[in-house]
Amino acid sequence: MPHAADRYDVVIIGAGPVGLLSSLCFSKWGYKIKHIDNRPLPTKTGRADGIQPRSLEILRNLGIKRKLMAHDPARVYDVAFWDPLPEGKGIHRTGNWPSCPSFIDTRYPFTTLLHQGLIERAFIDEIAKHDTTIERPWTIVGFKNDGKDSTYPVEVTLKDLNTNVEVVVRTKYLFGGEGAKSFIREQLGIQIFHKDPISHVWGVMDGVVQTDFPDILTKCTIHSDSGSIMVIPRENNMVRLYVQISSSTDPDWNPRKTATVSEVQEAAKRIFRPYSLKWDRVEWYSVYPIGQGIADKYTLDHRVFIGGDSCHTHSPKAGQGMNTAFHDALNFAWKIHLVEGGFAKPSILTTYESERKLIAETLLNFDAKYAALFSSRQPSAAEVGAASNNDDGSANTTNQFVEMFKSACEFTSGYGVVYQPNIFNWGPDHPAKSPLFNPQGVKLIPGRVFPSCTVTRLSDAYKVPLEQEVPANGSFRIHIFAGNPDKTREAINDFALNLEKKRSFYSSYQKEDSTNFSYFERHNPHSRFFTLSVVYSGKKGASTIDQLPSVLRAYKHHIYVDDIPDIRVPNAKAAAHMKLGFDTENGGVVVLRPDGHIACTVQLVRGSGTVDALNEYFAAFATKPLGDGNSQARL
Ligand SMILES: Cc1cc2nc3c(=O)[nH]c(=O)nc-3n(C[C@H](O)[C@H](O)[C@H](O)COP(=O)(O)OP(=O)(O)OC[C@H]3O[C@@H](n4cnc5c(N)ncnc54)[C@H](O)[C@@H]3O)c2cc1C
């Protein structure tokens, strides 16, 4: 029987993107982690490389964006299309489109290109700061949820590949992030379904070239009489070339078909004609067989879970593998945190599979369509212009191509990750029935990502991105858009008063000594599960900080004024209020999940109504009864 030292909150197998991001969250949030990988060294170079705009937001929130940007990665703003000229005269540019068009509301309208080795290293360094070490080369040889210990029900047998010594540990949860050939998935007998039966073998080459091809610093798809290639600019003057070596639709299909470096280089030279292409050096080359597949289940018992490539594989064309792995990991981590922190019932863990599997299915469908979009029909310049620049899409609704283009861009950027109504994403079927939910005029849709808003932080007058002000701390973020303080003073006071009531969602989960928090505590003075902020609509807010009730004054670094213009709401007096649809006088409240997706919006009213509604919302999954049981808020 393992002794206490061999008991962990989570054992993580695999230190690719999904394992690393989950490990970082758990380590930051104070959990005891055992994290192993079977390779002696982390990825040195190559493999996945495209960080999509929404993923960059997540990485910033986790505190590692600066480390990545220090490598001066390439940024892809535009995609160019090259097609054959008649009579074998080579290729010419036939169109281009923005990689992240202006209708997508992001601070990062580009894909960041950096090889997986550098990305993994940034995670590993940050994880080490929180006292978790990734042990290598170790593998998993067995596991069982035998329930012999009700707190640590899963027994895991691990093997040190240097010494062949096996150790047995117990854990609350086991997370399989071992990539496409997942041992855990196989042991659980979870089937992989192949949506698109067609498989491909890709040759991927990173290196430095000299060329007169004018778009070498742009992402390009090139179709030529000699074959097709995808070009992706990279850090350190490098370029990545993806060449499809074979496909299961080929008459002589052989999944083990391969190509040497020089064969791919020669193929690339032929495709680039009439432009020259000379290789200075090759940094990485891999032949990468891939089929579209999705795991039937992401868990069987809500103790052993899988994520990332263990659950879904697809072509590298849209650059989604690593990004989807990031989203899986974050979704998994905050839900385990809510349960293990004692806030939420274990039944919420079902939403990991229901939310993430639906996104993976959408991704696979999209991957197939995206491939067709790239190869079957090139857009006209007018269509691309219309799709890129039109924010509301109203003029284009009949144009199928434009609609496809928009949803494709939104999806690949990561802002198209929209979770359906469930216990976390409020909708009319949610158990919380207060009439104050979803106030009229508010444009925020539960399940979507909270948009970017720039506001002024009152404590130091910095202009700050509101969506980044709370780091990834595993807490719900409650933004109180407080409108005009002269109008909302009473509502804010009532909000605070009701928060402090014994059975409120907030008081029920306070830290043991919540009155005695550190002077330097910015985000979680009272509770591990909530960070509050107040955003006034006008400058007057500045004078009201001292008059805020003490529960809100504890968040002195999270009091803001909404006085920064936003191009999306020209001439707005309070741009963030207007953009989100909150009344600039009377405000409103938005609750964000710990991953930054919108949970619910509630009207800000005098009396107990707003907190009553939130009590109802949280009571749907909290471990304690909340509120006074009188769920019908008065309008
Ligand atoms: C050779 C290769 C080339 C790729 N090239 C591209 C590309 O060009 N573009 C692109 O978009 N995507 C590419 N991918 C896919 C991309 O890397 C993945 O989508 C992404 O890394 C998914 O992250 P993950 O954490 O789920 O899995 P992975 O990154 O695969 O990480 C899994 C980790 O688990 C470890 N592991 C596996 N089994 C065990 C075990 N039994 N015990 C302990 N550890 C284990 C592995 O060593 C690895 O470190 C490539 C993948 C591979 C394998």
The ligand as a MOL file (V3000), in Angstrom:
LIG
                    3D

  0  0  0     0  0            999 V3000
M  V30 BEGIN CTAB
M  V30 COUNTS 53 58 0 0 0
M  V30 BEGIN ATOM
M  V30 1 C 5.8620 13.6990 -35.1030 0
M  V30 2 C 4.7360 14.6540 -34.9660 0
M  V30 3 C 4.6750 15.7430 -35.8060 0
M  V30 4 C 3.6370 16.6460 -35.6940 0
M  V30 5 N 3.6200 17.7070 -36.5320 0
M  V30 6 C 2.6210 18.5800 -36.4560 0
M  V30 7 C 2.5670 19.6620 -37.2910 0
M  V30 8 O 3.4330 19.8000 -38.1480 0
M  V30 9 N 1.5410 20.5540 -37.1630 0
M  V30 10 C 0.5640 20.3810 -36.2270 0
M  V30 11 O -0.3530 21.2140 -36.1200 0
M  V30 12 N 0.5830 19.3540 -35.4020 0
M  V30 13 C 1.5800 18.4490 -35.4950 0
M  V30 14 N 1.5850 17.3980 -34.6630 0
M  V30 15 C 0.4800 17.2530 -33.7200 0
M  V30 16 C 0.6610 18.1270 -32.5170 0
M  V30 17 O 1.9690 18.0050 -32.0570 0
M  V30 18 C -0.3890 17.7080 -31.4930 0
M  V30 19 O -1.6810 18.0160 -32.0070 0
M  V30 20 C -0.2750 18.3910 -30.1620 0
M  V30 21 O 1.0200 18.3250 -29.6920 0
M  V30 22 C -1.2590 17.7180 -29.1890 0
M  V30 23 O -0.8160 17.8060 -27.8860 0
M  V30 24 P -0.9550 16.6140 -26.8390 0
M  V30 25 O -0.3930 17.1430 -25.5930 0
M  V30 26 O -2.3320 16.1050 -26.8480 0
M  V30 27 O -0.0720 15.4110 -27.3980 0
M  V30 28 P 1.4680 15.3170 -27.7050 0
M  V30 29 O 2.0430 16.6360 -28.0580 0
M  V30 30 O 1.6020 14.2150 -28.7000 0
M  V30 31 O 2.1340 14.9080 -26.3350 0
M  V30 32 C 2.0370 13.6240 -25.7770 0
M  V30 33 C 3.1960 13.4040 -24.8240 0
M  V30 34 O 2.9630 12.2110 -24.0920 0
M  V30 35 C 4.1350 11.4230 -24.0990 0
M  V30 36 N 3.7330 10.0120 -23.9250 0
M  V30 37 C 3.1430 9.2120 -24.8250 0
M  V30 38 N 2.9200 8.0090 -24.2950 0
M  V30 39 C 3.3680 8.0420 -23.0330 0
M  V30 40 C 3.4290 7.0880 -21.9860 0
M  V30 41 N 2.9610 5.8550 -22.1520 0
M  V30 42 N 3.9700 7.4550 -20.8090 0
M  V30 43 C 4.4480 8.7060 -20.6420 0
M  V30 44 N 4.4210 9.6460 -21.6010 0
M  V30 45 C 3.8790 9.3240 -22.7860 0
M  V30 46 C 4.7780 11.7390 -25.4270 0
M  V30 47 O 6.1530 11.4680 -25.4030 0
M  V30 48 C 4.5090 13.2400 -25.5390 0
M  V30 49 O 5.5020 13.9900 -24.9150 0
M  V30 50 C 2.6230 16.4670 -34.7390 0
M  V30 51 C 2.6890 15.3690 -33.8830 0
M  V30 52 C 3.7170 14.4620 -33.9980 0
M  V30 53 C 3.7480 13.2930 -33.0640 0
M  V30 END ATOM
M  V30 BEGIN BOND
M  V30 1 1 1 2
M  V30 2 1 2 3
M  V30 3 2 2 52
M  V30 4 2 3 4
M  V30 5 1 4 5
M  V30 6 1 4 50
M  V30 7 2 5 6
M  V30 8 1 6 7
M  V30 9 1 6 13
M  V30 10 2 7 8
M  V30 11 1 7 9
M  V30 12 1 9 10
M  V30 13 2 10 11
M  V30 14 1 10 12
M  V30 15 2 12 13
M  V30 16 1 13 14
M  V30 17 1 14 15
M  V30 18 1 14 50
M  V30 19 1 15 16
M  V30 20 1 16 17
M  V30 21 1 16 18
M  V30 22 1 18 19
M  V30 23 1 18 20
M  V30 24 1 20 21
M  V30 25 1 20 22
M  V30 26 1 22 23
M  V30 27 1 23 24
M  V30 28 2 24 25
M  V30 29 1 24 26
M  V30 30 1 24 27
M  V30 31 1 27 28
M  V30 32 2 28 29
M  V30 33 1 28 30
M  V30 34 1 28 31
M  V30 35 1 31 32
M  V30 36 1 32 33
M  V30 37 1 33 34
M  V30 38 1 33 48
M  V30 39 1 34 35
M  V30 40 1 35 36
M  V30 41 1 35 46
M  V30 42 1 36 37
M  V30 43 1 36 45
M  V30 44 2 37 38
M  V30 45 1 38 39
M  V30 46 1 39 40
M  V30 47 2 39 45
M  V30 48 1 40 41
M  V30 49 2 40 42
M  V30 50 1 42 43
M  V30 51 2 43 44
M  V30 52 1 44 45
M  V30 53 1 46 47
M  V30 54 1 46 48
M  V30 55 1 48 49
M  V30 56 2 50 51
M  V30 57 1 51 52
M  V30 58 1 52 53
M  V30 END BOND
M  V30 END CTAB
M  END
